[in-house]
Amino acid sequence: MPKAVSNRYYRDDGFLSAVGLRIREIRLSKDITQASLAFDCGIPDSQINRIELGKVNCSLSYLPLIAQALNVNPKDLLP
């Protein structure tokens, strides 16, 4: 369980990495490149790379875009 923090910015690196790994697993299982996924989502492929690596705390708004491009339910992207 994540600890409460006193500042306004919170980042759970373990969760971000797990979500990124899940996105990568699904993408690879469907033989989709990062560039193709990024194009379908309308975001830079470098952003997809950072999301998959858990290096960016992206907006939740990206999850439905990514899920739609992967043809899965957004909940399937969560660990």
MARVEXMAR-579206 format. One record per atom (N, C-alpha, C, O): residue number from 1; residue in three letters; atom name; x, y, z. Coordinates in steps of 0.02 Angstrom, whole numbers. Example, Ala and Ser with C-alpha at 12.3 -4.5 7.8 and 13.67 -1.06 7.14 Angstrom:
[pt 1,'ALA','N',[660,-284,390]]
[pt 1,'ALA','CA',[615,-225,390]]
[pt 1,'ALA','C',[660,-165,390]]
[pt 1,'ALA','O',[712,-166,423]]
[pt 2,'SER','N',[642,-112,354]]
[pt 2,'SER','CA',[684,-53,357]]
[pt 2,'SER','C',[645,2,394]]
[pt 2,'SER','O',[670,57,402]]
//
This chain:
[pt 1,'MET','N',[42,-58,0]]
[pt 1,'MET','CA',[0,0,0]]
[pt 1,'MET','C',[44,62,0]]
[pt 1,'MET','O',[89,68,42]]
[pt 2,'PRO','N',[34,108,-47]]
[pt 2,'PRO','CA',[74,169,-49]]
[pt 2,'PRO','C',[66,210,14]]
[pt 2,'PRO','O',[12,213,44]]
[pt 3,'LYS','N',[120,243,34]]
[pt 3,'LYS','CA',[117,286,93]]
[pt 3,'LYS','C',[90,354,74]]
[pt 3,'LYS','O',[99,378,18]]
[pt 4,'ALA','N',[55,386,121]]
[pt 4,'ALA','CA',[31,454,110]]
[pt 4,'ALA','C',[92,500,110]]
[pt 4,'ALA','O',[140,489,146]]
[pt 5,'VAL','N',[87,551,70]]
[pt 5,'VAL','CA',[141,600,66]]
[pt 5,'VAL','C',[114,669,83]]
[pt 5,'VAL','O',[55,684,72]]
[pt 6,'SER','N',[158,711,109]]
[pt 6,'SER','CA',[136,777,130]]
[pt 6,'SER','C',[137,828,73]]
[pt 6,'SER','O',[103,879,77]]
[pt 7,'ASN','N',[176,815,21]]
[pt 7,'ASN','CA',[178,864,-34]]
[pt 7,'ASN','C',[123,850,-84]]
[pt 7,'ASN','O',[86,801,-78]]
[pt 8,'ARG','N',[116,893,-133]]
[pt 8,'ARG','CA',[61,888,-180]]
[pt 8,'ARG','C',[76,839,-237]]
[pt 8,'ARG','O',[31,823,-275]]
[pt 9,'TYR','N',[137,817,-244]]
[pt 9,'TYR','CA',[156,773,-299]]
[pt 9,'TYR','C',[170,703,-271]]
[pt 9,'TYR','O',[209,695,-225]]
[pt 10,'TYR','N',[138,653,-300]]
[pt 10,'TYR','CA',[147,584,-279]]
[pt 10,'TYR','C',[166,542,-339]]
[pt 10,'TYR','O',[138,550,-393]]
[pt 11,'ARG','N',[213,497,-330]]
[pt 11,'ARG','CA',[235,454,-384]]
[pt 11,'ARG','C',[250,385,-355]]
[pt 11,'ARG','O',[291,379,-309]]
[pt 12,'ASP','N',[217,334,-381]]
[pt 12,'ASP','CA',[229,265,-360]]
[pt 12,'ASP','C',[265,230,-417]]
[pt 12,'ASP','O',[234,204,-463]]
[pt 13,'ASP','N',[331,229,-413]]
[pt 13,'ASP','CA',[372,201,-467]]
[pt 13,'ASP','C',[356,127,-481]]
[pt 13,'ASP','O',[358,105,-538]]
[pt 14,'GLY','N',[341,89,-429]]
[pt 14,'GLY','CA',[325,19,-439]]
[pt 14,'GLY','C',[261,10,-480]]
[pt 14,'GLY','O',[258,-33,-524]]
[pt 15,'PHE','N',[211,51,-465]]
[pt 15,'PHE','CA',[148,47,-502]]
[pt 15,'PHE','C',[158,70,-574]]
[pt 15,'PHE','O',[133,39,-621]]
[pt 16,'LEU','N',[195,125,-584]]
[pt 16,'LEU','CA',[208,149,-652]]
[pt 16,'LEU','C',[245,97,-693]]
[pt 16,'LEU','O',[229,86,-752]]
[pt 17,'SER','N',[293,64,-663]]
[pt 17,'SER','CA',[330,11,-698]]
[pt 17,'SER','C',[285,-48,-715]]
[pt 17,'SER','O',[290,-76,-769]]
[pt 18,'ALA','N',[241,-66,-669]]
[pt 18,'ALA','CA',[196,-123,-680]]
[pt 18,'ALA','C',[146,-107,-736]]
[pt 18,'ALA','O',[133,-151,-778]]
[pt 19,'VAL','N',[119,-47,-738]]
[pt 19,'VAL','CA',[74,-27,-792]]
[pt 19,'VAL','C',[111,-27,-858]]
[pt 19,'VAL','O',[86,-52,-908]]
[pt 20,'GLY','N',[171,2,-858]]
[pt 20,'GLY','CA',[211,4,-920]]
[pt 20,'GLY','C',[227,-66,-945]]
[pt 20,'GLY','O',[223,-78,-1006]]
[pt 21,'LEU','N',[245,-110,-901]]
[pt 21,'LEU','CA',[260,-180,-920]]
[pt 21,'LEU','C',[198,-213,-949]]
[pt 21,'LEU','O',[202,-249,-999]]
[pt 22,'ARG','N',[141,-200,-919]]
[pt 22,'ARG','CA',[78,-230,-943]]
[pt 22,'ARG','C',[63,-205,-1014]]
[pt 22,'ARG','O',[44,-244,-1057]]
[pt 23,'ILE','N',[71,-139,-1026]]
[pt 23,'ILE','CA',[59,-111,-1092]]
[pt 23,'ILE','C',[107,-143,-1142]]
[pt 23,'ILE','O',[86,-162,-1197]]
[pt 24,'ARG','N',[170,-149,-1123]]
[pt 24,'ARG','CA',[220,-179,-1168]]
[pt 24,'ARG','C',[202,-252,-1184]]
[pt 24,'ARG','O',[206,-272,-1242]]
[pt 25,'GLU','N',[183,-291,-1133]]
[pt 25,'GLU','CA',[165,-361,-1144]]
[pt 25,'GLU','C',[107,-367,-1194]]
[pt 25,'GLU','O',[110,-408,-1240]]
[pt 26,'ILE','N',[56,-326,-1185]]
[pt 26,'ILE','CA',[-2,-329,-1230]]
[pt 26,'ILE','C',[18,-307,-1300]]
[pt 26,'ILE','O',[0,-339,-1349]]
[pt 27,'ARG','N',[57,-253,-1304]]
[pt 27,'ARG','CA',[78,-228,-1369]]
[pt 27,'ARG','C',[118,-280,-1407]]
[pt 27,'ARG','O',[106,-293,-1466]]
[pt 28,'LEU','N',[166,-311,-1374]]
[pt 28,'LEU','CA',[208,-362,-1406]]
[pt 28,'LEU','C',[168,-423,-1425]]
[pt 28,'LEU','O',[181,-454,-1477]]
[pt 29,'SER','N',[119,-442,-1384]]
[pt 29,'SER','CA',[78,-501,-1400]]
[pt 29,'SER','C',[37,-490,-1463]]
[pt 29,'SER','O',[15,-538,-1495]]
[pt 30,'LYS','N',[26,-428,-1480]]
[pt 30,'LYS','CA',[-13,-411,-1539]]
[pt 30,'LYS','C',[31,-389,-1597]]
[pt 30,'LYS','O',[6,-365,-1648]]
[pt 31,'ASP','N',[97,-397,-1589]]
[pt 31,'ASP','CA',[146,-377,-1641]]
[pt 31,'ASP','C',[137,-305,-1663]]
[pt 31,'ASP','O',[138,-290,-1723]]
[pt 32,'ILE','N',[129,-260,-1616]]
[pt 32,'ILE','CA',[121,-189,-1630]]
[pt 32,'ILE','C',[185,-154,-1608]]
[pt 32,'ILE','O',[210,-165,-1553]]
[pt 33,'THR','N',[212,-111,-1650]]
[pt 33,'THR','CA',[271,-73,-1632]]
[pt 33,'THR','C',[253,-14,-1589]]
[pt 33,'THR','O',[195,8,-1587]]
[pt 34,'GLN','N',[302,12,-1554]]
[pt 34,'GLN','CA',[291,73,-1515]]
[pt 34,'GLN','C',[270,130,-1560]]
[pt 34,'GLN','O',[226,169,-1543]]
[pt 35,'ALA','N',[301,135,-1618]]
[pt 35,'ALA','CA',[284,189,-1665]]
[pt 35,'ALA','C',[212,183,-1689]]
[pt 35,'ALA','O',[177,234,-1694]]
[pt 36,'SER','N',[190,123,-1704]]
[pt 36,'SER','CA',[122,113,-1727]]
[pt 36,'SER','C',[71,129,-1672]]
[pt 36,'SER','O',[20,160,-1684]]
[pt 37,'LEU','N',[87,106,-1611]]
[pt 37,'LEU','CA',[43,120,-1554]]
[pt 37,'LEU','C',[39,196,-1542]]
[pt 37,'LEU','O',[-15,223,-1532]]
[pt 38,'ALA','N',[96,228,-1544]]
[pt 38,'ALA','CA',[97,301,-1534]]
[pt 38,'ALA','C',[57,337,-1587]]
[pt 38,'ALA','O',[19,383,-1572]]
[pt 39,'PHE','N',[64,316,-1649]]
[pt 39,'PHE','CA',[27,347,-1704]]
[pt 39,'PHE','C',[-48,338,-1693]]
[pt 39,'PHE','O',[-87,386,-1700]]
[pt 40,'ASP','N',[-69,277,-1675]]
[pt 40,'ASP','CA',[-140,264,-1663]]
[pt 40,'ASP','C',[-168,304,-1604]]
[pt 40,'ASP','O',[-227,321,-1603]]
[pt 41,'CYS','N',[-125,319,-1556]]
[pt 41,'CYS','CA',[-146,358,-1497]]
[pt 41,'CYS','C',[-140,433,-1507]]
[pt 41,'CYS','O',[-169,473,-1470]]
[pt 42,'GLY','N',[-102,452,-1558]]
[pt 42,'GLY','CA',[-91,523,-1570]]
[pt 42,'GLY','C',[-43,555,-1521]]
[pt 42,'GLY','O',[-48,615,-1506]]
[pt 43,'ILE','N',[5,515,-1497]]
[pt 43,'ILE','CA',[55,541,-1451]]
[pt 43,'ILE','C',[124,521,-1478]]
[pt 43,'ILE','O',[129,473,-1516]]
[pt 44,'PRO','N',[177,556,-1458]]
[pt 44,'PRO','CA',[244,539,-1482]]
[pt 44,'PRO','C',[266,468,-1461]]
[pt 44,'PRO','O',[249,445,-1407]]
[pt 45,'ASP','N',[302,434,-1505]]
[pt 45,'ASP','CA',[325,367,-1488]]
[pt 45,'ASP','C',[374,368,-1430]]
[pt 45,'ASP','O',[380,319,-1394]]
[pt 46,'SER','N',[409,424,-1420]]
[pt 46,'SER','CA',[454,429,-1362]]
[pt 46,'SER','C',[413,428,-1297]]
[pt 46,'SER','O',[438,404,-1246]]
[pt 47,'GLN','N',[352,453,-1300]]
[pt 47,'GLN','CA',[308,452,-1240]]
[pt 47,'GLN','C',[286,380,-1225]]
[pt 47,'GLN','O',[284,360,-1167]]
[pt 48,'ILE','N',[270,342,-1277]]
[pt 48,'ILE','CA',[252,271,-1267]]
[pt 48,'ILE','C',[311,235,-1235]]
[pt 48,'ILE','O',[302,195,-1189]]
[pt 49,'ASN','N',[371,248,-1260]]
[pt 49,'ASN','CA',[431,217,-1232]]
[pt 49,'ASN','C',[438,234,-1158]]
[pt 49,'ASN','O',[451,189,-1118]]
[pt 50,'ARG','N',[430,296,-1139]]
[pt 50,'ARG','CA',[436,317,-1069]]
[pt 50,'ARG','C',[381,287,-1026]]
[pt 50,'ARG','O',[393,268,-968]]
[pt 51,'ILE','N',[320,281,-1054]]
[pt 51,'ILE','CA',[265,249,-1016]]
[pt 51,'ILE','C',[282,176,-1003]]
[pt 51,'ILE','O',[273,151,-948]]
[pt 52,'GLU','N',[305,141,-1055]]
[pt 52,'GLU','CA',[320,70,-1048]]
[pt 52,'GLU','C',[377,58,-998]]
[pt 52,'GLU','O',[379,7,-964]]
[pt 53,'LEU','N',[424,104,-995]]
[pt 53,'LEU','CA',[480,98,-950]]
[pt 53,'LEU','C',[464,122,-879]]
[pt 53,'LEU','O',[505,115,-833]]
[pt 54,'GLY','N',[405,150,-870]]
[pt 54,'GLY','CA',[385,175,-804]]
[pt 54,'GLY','C',[422,238,-785]]
[pt 54,'GLY','O',[428,254,-725]]
[pt 55,'LYS','N',[446,275,-834]]
[pt 55,'LYS','CA',[485,335,-821]]
[pt 55,'LYS','C',[444,399,-819]]
[pt 55,'LYS','O',[470,452,-802]]
[pt 56,'VAL','N',[381,394,-836]]
[pt 56,'VAL','CA',[339,453,-837]]
[pt 56,'VAL','C',[273,439,-801]]
[pt 56,'VAL','O',[244,385,-808]]
[pt 57,'ASN','N',[252,487,-762]]
[pt 57,'ASN','CA',[188,482,-727]]
[pt 57,'ASN','C',[136,516,-771]]
[pt 57,'ASN','O',[117,573,-759]]
[pt 58,'CYS','N',[113,480,-822]]
[pt 58,'CYS','CA',[70,509,-873]]
[pt 58,'CYS','C',[-1,519,-848]]
[pt 58,'CYS','O',[-22,492,-796]]
[pt 59,'SER','N',[-37,558,-884]]
[pt 59,'SER','CA',[-107,571,-868]]
[pt 59,'SER','C',[-149,507,-875]]
[pt 59,'SER','O',[-136,466,-919]]
[pt 60,'LEU','N',[-198,500,-833]]
[pt 60,'LEU','CA',[-245,444,-839]]
[pt 60,'LEU','C',[-281,446,-905]]
[pt 60,'LEU','O',[-306,395,-929]]
[pt 61,'SER','N',[-284,504,-936]]
[pt 61,'SER','CA',[-319,511,-1000]]
[pt 61,'SER','C',[-286,469,-1055]]
[pt 61,'SER','O',[-318,453,-1105]]
[pt 62,'TYR','N',[-222,452,-1046]]
[pt 62,'TYR','CA',[-188,411,-1096]]
[pt 62,'TYR','C',[-212,339,-1095]]
[pt 62,'TYR','O',[-212,305,-1147]]
[pt 63,'LEU','N',[-233,314,-1037]]
[pt 63,'LEU','CA',[-251,243,-1033]]
[pt 63,'LEU','C',[-307,222,-1080]]
[pt 63,'LEU','O',[-300,170,-1113]]
[pt 64,'PRO','N',[-362,259,-1085]]
[pt 64,'PRO','CA',[-413,239,-1133]]
[pt 64,'PRO','C',[-388,242,-1206]]
[pt 64,'PRO','O',[-407,201,-1247]]
[pt 65,'LEU','N',[-346,291,-1221]]
[pt 65,'LEU','CA',[-318,296,-1289]]
[pt 65,'LEU','C',[-275,235,-1305]]
[pt 65,'LEU','O',[-282,205,-1358]]
[pt 66,'ILE','N',[-232,217,-1258]]
[pt 66,'ILE','CA',[-188,159,-1268]]
[pt 66,'ILE','C',[-229,95,-1271]]
[pt 66,'ILE','O',[-216,52,-1313]]
[pt 67,'ALA','N',[-277,88,-1227]]
[pt 67,'ALA','CA',[-320,28,-1227]]
[pt 67,'ALA','C',[-357,21,-1292]]
[pt 67,'ALA','O',[-361,-34,-1320]]
[pt 68,'GLN','N',[-385,76,-1317]]
[pt 68,'GLN','CA',[-421,73,-1380]]
[pt 68,'GLN','C',[-375,52,-1438]]
[pt 68,'GLN','O',[-394,11,-1480]]
[pt 69,'ALA','N',[-315,81,-1439]]
[pt 69,'ALA','CA',[-268,63,-1492]]
[pt 69,'ALA','C',[-246,-10,-1488]]
[pt 69,'ALA','O',[-230,-41,-1539]]
[pt 70,'LEU','N',[-245,-37,-1427]]
[pt 70,'LEU','CA',[-226,-108,-1418]]
[pt 70,'LEU','C',[-286,-154,-1421]]
[pt 70,'LEU','O',[-279,-215,-1418]]
[pt 71,'ASN','N',[-345,-125,-1427]]
[pt 71,'ASN','CA',[-408,-163,-1431]]
[pt 71,'ASN','C',[-419,-205,-1367]]
[pt 71,'ASN','O',[-435,-264,-1370]]
[pt 72,'VAL','N',[-409,-172,-1310]]
[pt 72,'VAL','CA',[-422,-203,-1245]]
[pt 72,'VAL','C',[-461,-154,-1202]]
[pt 72,'VAL','O',[-468,-95,-1219]]
[pt 73,'ASN','N',[-486,-178,-1146]]
[pt 73,'ASN','CA',[-520,-137,-1098]]
[pt 73,'ASN','C',[-468,-99,-1057]]
[pt 73,'ASN','O',[-416,-129,-1041]]
[pt 74,'PRO','N',[-479,-36,-1040]]
[pt 74,'PRO','CA',[-429,1,-1000]]
[pt 74,'PRO','C',[-409,-36,-936]]
[pt 74,'PRO','O',[-351,-30,-915]]
[pt 75,'LYS','N',[-454,-72,-905]]
[pt 75,'LYS','CA',[-436,-108,-843]]
[pt 75,'LYS','C',[-384,-162,-857]]
[pt 75,'LYS','O',[-348,-182,-811]]
[pt 76,'ASP','N',[-379,-186,-919]]
[pt 76,'ASP','CA',[-329,-236,-936]]
[pt 76,'ASP','C',[-258,-209,-934]]
[pt 76,'ASP','O',[-210,-248,-933]]
[pt 77,'LEU','N',[-251,-143,-934]]
[pt 77,'LEU','CA',[-185,-112,-932]]
[pt 77,'LEU','C',[-158,-107,-860]]
[pt 77,'LEU','O',[-99,-94,-850]]
[pt 78,'LEU','N',[-202,-117,-812]]
[pt 78,'LEU','CA',[-182,-112,-743]]
[pt 78,'LEU','C',[-157,-179,-717]]
[pt 78,'LEU','O',[-182,-232,-736]]
[pt 79,'PRO','N',[-105,-176,-674]]
[pt 79,'PRO','CA',[-77,-239,-648]]
[pt 79,'PRO','C',[-123,-274,-600]]
[pt 79,'PRO','O',[-107,-327,-574]]
//
